[in-house]
Amino acid sequence: MNINIRFLGASQEVTGSKFLLEVDDYKILIDCGLFQGKKELRLLNWADFPINPAEIHCILLTHAHIDHTGYLPRLVKQGYHNPIHCTHPTKDLVKILLLDSAKLQEEEAFYASKKGYSKHNPPLPLYDEKDAQKVFPLLQSHPFQRWITLKENIQIRFQTAGHILGAAIIEVLLQGEIETKKIVFSGDLGRYHDPLMPPPTAIREADILLVESTYGNRNNVDIFPEKELGRIVRQTIKQGCLVIPAFSVGRTQSVLYHLTQLLEKQEIPNVPIFVDSPMAIDVTELYDKYDDCHSLEKAVFQKEPNFLKHPNIHYYQSQEESISLNEIRKGAIIISASGMATGGRILHHLYNRLPNLHDTILFVGYQSEGTRGRDLLDGAENIKIFGTYVPVKAQIEYIAGLSAHADQEELLQWLANFTKAPKITFITHGEKEASQTLASLIQQKFHWKNVVIPNYLEGFVLFRGV
């Protein structure tokens, strides 16, 4: 048995996760994410896939976020037709997120055409809702912790990763004629102290390890961020509104949990919270459906109203409702996607709110290089939205402790569970500095010798004649 791997995304970048594992002639794609952020990365979404999609035998998904699943409709459109394996919550979330992704792309293409700011004539979406729906029959979901046979010598198992509902670490067991090898894909690892999600499962051994490095070069000191969130709410709403860009899966629910806790403790005024997301209600209901996949007690959802249905929370789905929020000048909290301000309704809110000195834009998750969110955190004085440069007068804030990603210390805590060094440890899903920092720490702390930071499209021979 010959085993190779090729890195088709998330190599020295926090976007576009795709890893191609080849076991003899059997091809497995782990994650199928959309590239986001820098223009040169986004253009890769439009390019031909590096291999013929029809030749891929199956896809394994670590979790539902678009940078791990958002390329699926495009791949199916190019000829992929085999199973897509994931956990039960991920299957439901993928359907919601892909339809939303398609709808947003269609809306943005229409808006670009209407306003005439696109260089393309006519501007087109990468895929539409019909393309997204063609993915759904291919989805096959499985429980955590159970071994699944892909073929006679290949088994996989999903282990809890934390991060978001349904997120998984994937173990791949390869039975050769001589010996068995195990390859572990960390996916995106969650926090060890998160009120909604459990900590990542400890993995004891791997012959080959791929580990994410999003926060490989920093620690998120705000383990309990409510105090900081309360401060920002109180200082903003007297004269303005607080706008929170947040992904509709994971971060929105986490932010709502902390805000409702602050309301119950009377540590912030009795303000309305507007969740401006067409899919937020559908996602919220999944927390009740999959109560064994998060850390909240079942009693939380039996209580009426539960924190996701708090009387102060208003879910807005229609475009008319969204536009009406522009009329509110002060005393409100608006949560809208996307979390990195790369698209979606948040762009309309930023377009209207950034010039207002009294409003605050609060980021609560990682901001990839090349995104508007990153530019705002880096102090940009103007941000391009809908072909126009918008002046930045609003206050810009960031709370690291609300991120869904394990920080440097937590990554090392997870890695410390391994009883011996893998043959090769690949550092993925991190910008160059973060990946390099984590690689150095692994070598220093654990004395693992073969720690590699792969390049985009780089391939490696893992085993020969196993």
Secondary structure per residue as TSV (DSSP state, phi and psi in degrees):
chain	resnum	aa	ss	phi	psi
A	1	M	-	360.0	128.7
A	2	N	-	-110.1	134.6
A	3	I	E	-127.4	124.4
A	4	N	E	-128.5	160.3
A	5	I	E	-139.5	147.4
A	6	R	E	-136.8	138.2
A	7	F	E	-100.8	108.8
A	8	L	-	-103.4	10.4
A	9	G	S	172.7	173.2
A	10	A	-	53.6	34.7
A	11	S	S	-110.1	106.7
A	12	Q	S	60.5	24.8
A	13	E	S	-145.1	153.7
A	14	V	S	-104.1	60.8
A	15	T	S	-171.6	158.6
A	16	G	-	65.3	39.5
A	17	S	-	-60.0	120.2
A	18	K	-	-156.9	120.3
A	19	F	E	-127.2	125.3
A	20	L	E	-100.8	112.9
A	21	L	E	-102.0	124.1
A	22	E	E	-114.5	119.6
A	23	V	E	-112.2	100.9
A	24	D	T	54.8	-120.0
A	25	D	T	-96.0	1.9
A	26	Y	E	-89.4	121.1
A	27	K	E	-107.5	124.9
A	28	I	E	-119.0	126.7
A	29	L	E	-101.8	120.2
A	30	I	E	-97.4	113.5
A	31	D	-	68.8	154.8
A	32	C	-	-147.8	66.2
A	33	G	-	-90.2	157.6
A	34	L	-	-84.7	139.0
A	35	F	-	-77.3	137.0
A	36	Q	-	-134.3	168.0
A	37	G	S	94.1	-120.0
A	38	K	S	-59.2	145.2
A	39	K	H	-58.1	-41.9
A	40	E	H	-63.6	-26.5
A	41	L	H	-77.7	-45.2
A	42	R	H	-59.7	-33.8
A	43	L	G	-65.2	-25.4
A	44	L	G	-64.1	-26.0
A	45	N	G	-62.6	-27.2
A	46	W	T	-91.1	-15.8
A	47	A	S	-75.8	161.3
A	48	D	-	-62.9	143.8
A	49	F	-	-64.3	144.1
A	50	P	S	-58.6	-24.5
A	51	I	S	-130.4	167.4
A	52	N	-	-67.5	115.2
A	53	P	G	-55.9	-30.8
A	54	A	G	-66.1	-17.6
A	55	E	G	-85.5	-9.1
A	56	I	-	-80.9	129.4
A	57	H	-	-83.4	-32.5
A	58	C	E	-162.6	162.8
A	59	I	E	-122.5	139.0
A	60	L	E	-115.4	131.4
A	61	L	-	-109.4	130.9
A	62	T	S	-78.0	-40.4
A	63	H	-	-165.0	-179.3
A	64	A	-	-90.8	-10.2
A	65	H	-	-55.0	147.0
A	66	I	H	-61.0	-30.4
A	67	D	H	-74.5	1.4
A	68	H	H	-121.6	-15.3
A	69	T	H	-133.1	-13.3
A	70	G	T	-67.9	-11.3
A	71	Y	T	-91.8	-5.8
A	72	L	H	-54.1	-47.5
A	73	P	H	-60.6	-36.9
A	74	R	H	-66.2	-40.6
A	75	L	H	-67.1	-42.0
A	76	V	H	-64.2	-39.4
A	77	K	H	-61.3	-30.2
A	78	Q	T	-89.3	1.4
A	79	G	T	123.7	-1.1
A	80	Y	-	-71.3	136.8
A	81	H	-	-145.1	13.1
A	82	N	S	-101.6	179.8
A	83	P	-	-64.0	150.1
A	84	I	E	-120.8	111.1
A	85	H	E	-95.7	139.2
A	86	C	E	-162.0	179.4
A	87	T	E	-80.7	166.3
A	88	H	H	-59.0	-48.9
A	89	P	H	-63.8	-36.6
A	90	T	H	-61.5	-39.1
A	91	K	H	-58.4	-47.1
A	92	D	H	-65.9	-41.2
A	93	L	H	-68.1	-38.8
A	94	V	H	-58.5	-42.1
A	95	K	H	-60.7	-43.5
A	96	I	H	-67.0	-47.1
A	97	L	H	-70.3	-39.0
A	98	L	H	-68.5	-39.7
A	99	L	H	-63.3	-40.4
A	100	D	H	-66.0	-43.6
A	101	S	H	-59.4	-45.1
A	102	A	H	-63.7	-44.6
A	103	K	H	-61.9	-42.3
A	104	L	H	-64.0	-40.9
A	105	Q	H	-64.9	-39.4
A	106	E	H	-64.8	-43.1
A	107	E	H	-64.4	-41.1
A	108	E	H	-68.7	-37.1
A	109	A	H	-64.4	-42.5
A	110	F	H	-63.6	-43.4
A	111	Y	H	-66.4	-40.1
A	112	A	H	-64.0	-38.3
A	113	S	H	-67.2	-42.2
A	114	K	H	-64.9	-41.6
A	115	K	H	-89.2	-15.8
A	116	G	T	73.2	27.2
A	117	Y	-	-99.2	-3.1
A	118	S	-	-83.5	146.8
A	119	K	S	-77.7	-13.9
A	120	H	S	-96.6	143.9
A	121	N	S	-134.6	106.1
A	122	P	S	-86.1	156.3
A	123	P	-	-68.3	136.7
A	124	L	-	-122.4	149.8
A	125	P	-	-74.8	153.8
A	126	L	S	-61.6	-37.5
A	127	Y	S	-157.3	163.1
A	128	D	-	-114.6	-176.7
A	129	E	H	-63.9	-33.9
A	130	K	H	-64.7	-38.4
A	131	D	H	-63.9	-41.5
A	132	A	H	-62.9	-42.0
A	133	Q	H	-64.9	-25.6
A	134	K	T	-70.0	-15.7
A	135	V	T	-75.6	-34.5
A	136	F	G	-59.2	-41.5
A	137	P	G	-64.1	-17.3
A	138	L	G	-86.1	-14.2
A	139	L	E	-73.1	127.4
A	140	Q	E	-125.9	117.7
A	141	S	E	-102.8	154.5
A	142	H	E	-141.4	157.3
A	143	P	-	-76.2	162.0
A	144	F	T	-67.5	153.5
A	145	Q	T	73.1	-1.0
A	146	R	-	-102.6	131.9
A	147	W	-	-71.5	134.5
A	148	I	E	-119.7	132.0
A	149	T	E	-91.6	118.9
A	150	L	E	-84.5	-40.8
A	151	K	E	-157.2	179.1
A	152	E	T	-57.5	-29.2
A	153	N	T	-114.2	12.9
A	154	I	E	-132.8	121.7
A	155	Q	E	-124.8	152.1
A	156	I	E	-132.4	158.8
A	157	R	E	-146.5	136.6
A	158	F	E	-95.4	126.9
A	159	Q	E	-117.9	150.5
A	160	T	E	-61.5	129.1
A	161	A	-	-107.9	-10.5
A	162	G	-	76.2	-133.6
A	163	H	S	65.1	-75.4
A	164	I	S	-140.3	173.3
A	165	L	T	-55.8	125.1
A	166	G	T	84.9	-4.4
A	167	A	-	-64.5	140.3
A	168	A	E	-134.1	147.8
A	169	I	E	-88.9	137.1
A	170	I	E	-111.5	124.1
A	171	E	E	-101.7	130.3
A	172	V	E	-116.8	119.7
A	173	L	E	-105.8	122.5
A	174	L	E	-116.2	114.1
A	175	Q	E	-93.6	103.8
A	176	G	-	-90.0	177.7
A	177	E	S	-69.4	-28.9
A	178	I	S	-101.5	-45.8
A	179	E	-	-153.3	168.8
A	180	T	E	-102.2	138.5
A	181	K	E	-120.9	146.4
A	182	K	E	-122.0	129.1
A	183	I	E	-114.7	130.9
A	184	V	E	-117.1	128.4
A	185	F	E	-109.2	115.3
A	186	S	-	-68.0	-25.8
A	187	G	-	62.3	-156.2
A	188	D	S	-93.2	118.7
A	189	L	-	-85.1	140.7
A	190	G	-	-88.7	-173.2
A	191	R	-	-85.2	162.0
A	192	Y	S	-90.4	-12.7
A	193	H	S	-134.0	78.1
A	194	D	-	-121.8	130.5
A	195	P	S	-68.4	-20.7
A	196	L	S	-103.1	-38.3
A	197	M	S	-114.4	146.5
A	198	P	-	-72.4	162.1
A	199	P	-	-70.2	160.1
A	200	P	-	-65.7	145.1
A	201	T	-	-65.1	138.5
A	202	A	-	-75.0	127.4
A	203	I	-	-108.2	132.4
A	204	R	-	-93.8	-28.2
A	205	E	-	-152.5	153.0
A	206	A	-	-162.0	139.9
A	207	D	S	-78.5	-37.1
A	208	I	E	-130.8	133.1
A	209	L	E	-126.9	132.0
A	210	L	E	-112.6	121.0
A	211	V	E	-126.4	137.1
A	212	E	E	-71.3	158.9
A	213	S	-	-141.0	31.3
A	214	T	T	-49.0	-50.6
A	215	Y	T	-109.2	39.4
A	216	G	T	-65.6	-15.9
A	217	N	T	-118.4	16.9
A	218	R	-	-157.5	156.4
A	219	N	-	-110.5	138.8
A	220	N	-	-92.8	98.1
A	221	V	-	-71.0	-21.1
A	222	D	-	-81.2	72.4
A	223	I	S	-65.8	-33.4
A	224	F	S	-120.2	90.9
A	225	P	T	-87.1	2.9
A	226	E	H	-60.5	-37.5
A	227	K	H	-61.0	-45.9
A	228	E	H	-67.3	-40.1
A	229	L	H	-62.0	-42.8
A	230	G	H	-60.7	-42.6
A	231	R	H	-59.3	-46.1
A	232	I	H	-66.4	-40.4
A	233	V	H	-61.2	-49.9
A	234	R	H	-62.5	-40.2
A	235	Q	H	-77.6	-16.3
A	236	T	H	-93.8	-47.5
A	237	I	H	-74.8	-10.0
A	238	K	T	-64.1	-37.4
A	239	Q	T	-122.1	-13.3
A	240	G	S	-146.1	-164.0
A	241	C	E	-117.9	151.0
A	242	L	E	-101.8	122.5
A	243	V	E	-111.1	125.7
A	244	I	E	-119.9	105.3
A	245	P	E	-70.7	123.9
A	246	A	-	-151.4	137.8
A	247	F	-	-61.6	140.1
A	248	S	T	-69.1	-17.1
A	249	V	T	-111.4	114.9
A	250	G	T	100.8	-72.1
A	251	R	H	-68.5	-41.0
A	252	T	H	-59.1	-45.9
A	253	Q	H	-65.5	-38.0
A	254	S	H	-65.3	-44.9
A	255	V	H	-62.4	-42.3
A	256	L	H	-62.2	-38.1
A	257	Y	H	-59.7	-49.5
A	258	H	H	-67.8	-38.9
A	259	L	H	-65.2	-41.3
A	260	T	H	-69.8	-32.5
A	261	Q	H	-62.2	-43.5
A	262	L	H	-64.6	-36.9
A	263	L	H	-65.7	-45.1
A	264	E	H	-63.7	-33.9
A	265	K	T	-84.2	-2.1
A	266	Q	T	58.5	35.7
A	267	E	-	-93.2	-8.8
A	268	I	S	-133.4	155.3
A	269	P	-	-62.1	165.0
A	270	N	-	-79.8	74.2
A	271	V	-	-99.5	152.8
A	272	P	-	-75.4	145.1
A	273	I	E	-118.9	117.2
A	274	F	E	-103.3	118.9
A	275	V	E	-98.9	100.7
A	276	D	E	-93.6	80.1
A	277	S	-	-150.8	122.0
A	278	P	T	-61.3	-24.3
A	279	M	T	-108.5	2.0
A	280	A	H	-61.6	-37.1
A	281	I	H	-66.0	-45.1
A	282	D	H	-60.1	-43.3
A	283	V	H	-65.0	-43.7
A	284	T	H	-58.2	-40.0
A	285	E	H	-64.6	-24.6
A	286	L	H	-70.1	-24.5
A	287	Y	H	-66.3	-31.9
A	288	D	H	-75.4	-42.1
A	289	K	H	-64.0	-40.1
A	290	Y	T	-111.4	58.6
A	291	D	G	-69.7	-11.3
A	292	D	G	-89.7	1.9
A	293	C	G	-111.0	8.4
A	294	H	S	-138.1	177.2
A	295	S	S	-91.8	-10.4
A	296	L	S	-71.5	139.9
A	297	E	-	-68.9	147.1
A	298	K	H	-56.9	-29.8
A	299	A	H	-61.7	-27.0
A	300	V	H	-60.8	-36.7
A	301	F	H	-91.0	-13.4
A	302	Q	H	-84.6	-22.1
A	303	K	S	-71.9	135.6
A	304	E	S	-115.9	123.0
A	305	P	S	-85.0	147.0
A	306	N	-	-77.6	172.3
A	307	F	G	-63.5	-24.8
A	308	L	G	-81.0	-9.9
A	309	K	G	-120.7	27.8
A	310	H	-	-57.1	141.3
A	311	P	T	-58.9	-22.3
A	312	N	T	-79.8	-12.5
A	313	I	E	-92.2	130.7
A	314	H	E	-123.9	118.2
A	315	Y	E	-90.8	121.4
A	316	Y	E	-107.4	124.4
A	317	Q	-	-110.3	-37.3
A	318	S	S	-81.1	155.8
A	319	Q	H	-65.4	-34.6
A	320	E	H	-63.1	-42.3
A	321	E	H	-62.9	-42.7
A	322	S	H	-59.9	-46.2
A	323	I	H	-63.4	-33.9
A	324	S	H	-62.7	-23.1
A	325	L	G	-66.2	-21.0
A	326	N	G	-63.6	-21.9
A	327	E	G	-79.8	-16.3
A	328	I	-	-80.7	120.3
A	329	R	-	-95.4	-26.1
A	330	K	S	-159.1	165.4
A	331	G	S	75.1	32.8
A	332	A	E	-147.6	154.9
A	333	I	E	-114.7	129.6
A	334	I	E	-120.3	122.3
A	335	I	E	-112.3	126.9
A	336	S	E	-151.1	152.2
A	337	A	S	-97.9	156.9
A	338	S	-	-90.3	162.8
A	339	G	T	-68.5	-23.1
A	340	M	T	-109.2	12.0
A	341	A	S	58.7	36.4
A	342	T	S	-88.5	-15.4
A	343	G	S	178.6	-176.4
A	344	G	S	87.0	-171.8
A	345	R	T	-66.5	-24.0
A	346	I	H	-58.6	-29.1
A	347	L	H	-63.0	-39.0
A	348	H	H	-66.2	-38.2
A	349	H	H	-68.0	-41.3
A	350	L	H	-65.2	-40.3
A	351	Y	H	-56.8	-39.7
A	352	N	H	-87.8	-27.4
A	353	R	H	-98.7	-30.5
A	354	L	T	-57.3	-35.5
A	355	P	T	-74.1	-5.6
A	356	N	-	-93.5	114.7
A	357	L	T	-59.8	-27.7
A	358	H	T	-88.2	-12.6
A	359	D	-	-86.1	157.3
A	360	T	E	-126.8	135.5
A	361	I	E	-106.2	118.5
A	362	L	E	-112.2	119.3
A	363	F	E	-95.1	137.6
A	364	V	-	-126.5	13.2
A	365	G	S	-150.6	176.5
A	366	Y	-	-63.7	139.3
A	367	Q	-	-116.1	110.6
A	368	S	-	-68.7	151.3
A	369	E	T	-58.6	134.9
A	370	G	T	92.5	-3.9
A	371	T	S	-93.8	159.4
A	372	R	H	-62.2	-36.1
A	373	G	H	-58.9	-45.5
A	374	R	H	-64.0	-41.7
A	375	D	H	-61.9	-40.4
A	376	L	H	-65.3	-42.8
A	377	L	H	-66.0	-29.3
A	378	D	T	-82.1	2.3
A	379	G	T	92.6	23.5
A	380	A	-	-58.9	137.8
A	381	E	S	-88.0	-20.8
A	382	N	E	-141.3	144.0
A	383	I	E	-128.0	132.3
A	384	K	E	-82.3	119.1
A	385	I	E	-135.2	127.9
A	386	F	T	54.6	39.9
A	387	G	T	77.5	4.0
A	388	T	E	-122.7	141.3
A	389	Y	E	-84.1	119.3
A	390	V	E	-101.4	126.6
A	391	P	E	-68.7	141.3
A	392	V	-	-99.4	101.1
A	393	K	-	-110.3	-22.9
A	394	A	S	-66.4	161.6
A	395	Q	E	-78.4	139.0
A	396	I	E	-113.9	123.9
A	397	E	E	-126.5	162.3
A	398	Y	E	-148.1	133.0
A	399	I	-	-120.0	107.6
A	400	A	G	-67.4	-32.3
A	401	G	G	-68.8	-8.9
A	402	L	G	-92.4	-0.7
A	403	S	-	-67.7	150.7
A	404	A	S	-89.5	-2.2
A	405	H	S	-95.7	141.1
A	406	A	-	-58.3	138.6
A	407	D	-	-87.4	-174.4
A	408	Q	H	-56.9	-47.5
A	409	E	H	-62.4	-39.4
A	410	E	H	-72.8	-34.2
A	411	L	H	-61.1	-44.6
A	412	L	H	-67.3	-35.0
A	413	Q	H	-62.2	-41.2
A	414	W	H	-68.4	-41.9
A	415	L	H	-66.8	-27.6
A	416	A	T	-66.1	-14.2
A	417	N	T	-73.1	-19.0
A	418	F	-	-71.5	130.7
A	419	T	S	-80.6	-17.5
A	420	K	S	-153.0	162.8
A	421	A	-	-70.7	134.8
A	422	P	-	-63.3	159.0
A	423	K	S	-59.4	-44.4
A	424	I	E	-138.3	135.6
A	425	T	E	-114.6	117.3
A	426	F	E	-96.8	130.7
A	427	I	E	-97.5	118.8
A	428	T	E	-127.7	178.0
A	429	H	S	49.9	52.3
A	430	G	S	-159.5	148.0
A	431	E	-	-67.3	162.6
A	432	K	H	-52.5	-47.9
A	433	E	H	-64.2	-41.8
A	434	A	H	-64.0	-43.3
A	435	S	H	-64.7	-43.1
A	436	Q	H	-65.2	-40.7
A	437	T	H	-63.6	-46.3
A	438	L	H	-64.8	-40.7
A	439	A	H	-59.3	-43.7
A	440	S	H	-65.1	-41.3
A	441	L	H	-64.9	-39.1
A	442	I	H	-62.4	-42.9
A	443	Q	H	-66.8	-38.9
A	444	Q	H	-73.7	-45.4
A	445	K	H	-80.1	-40.8
A	446	F	H	-108.1	-8.4
A	447	H	-	60.8	33.1
A	448	W	-	-80.4	127.2
A	449	K	-	-85.8	-40.6
A	450	N	-	-99.1	79.3
A	451	V	E	-112.6	120.3
A	452	V	E	-122.9	136.7
A	453	I	-	-107.0	103.4
A	454	P	-	-74.7	156.2
A	455	N	-	-94.0	160.5
A	456	Y	T	-58.7	130.5
A	457	L	T	72.6	3.5
A	458	E	-	-72.8	141.4
A	459	G	E	-117.5	153.5
A	460	F	E	-137.6	140.7
A	461	V	E	-85.9	116.6
A	462	L	E	-88.6	-47.1
A	463	F	E	-146.7	148.7
A	464	R	S	-128.9	129.0
A	465	G	-	64.5	38.2
A	466	V	-	-71.1	360.0
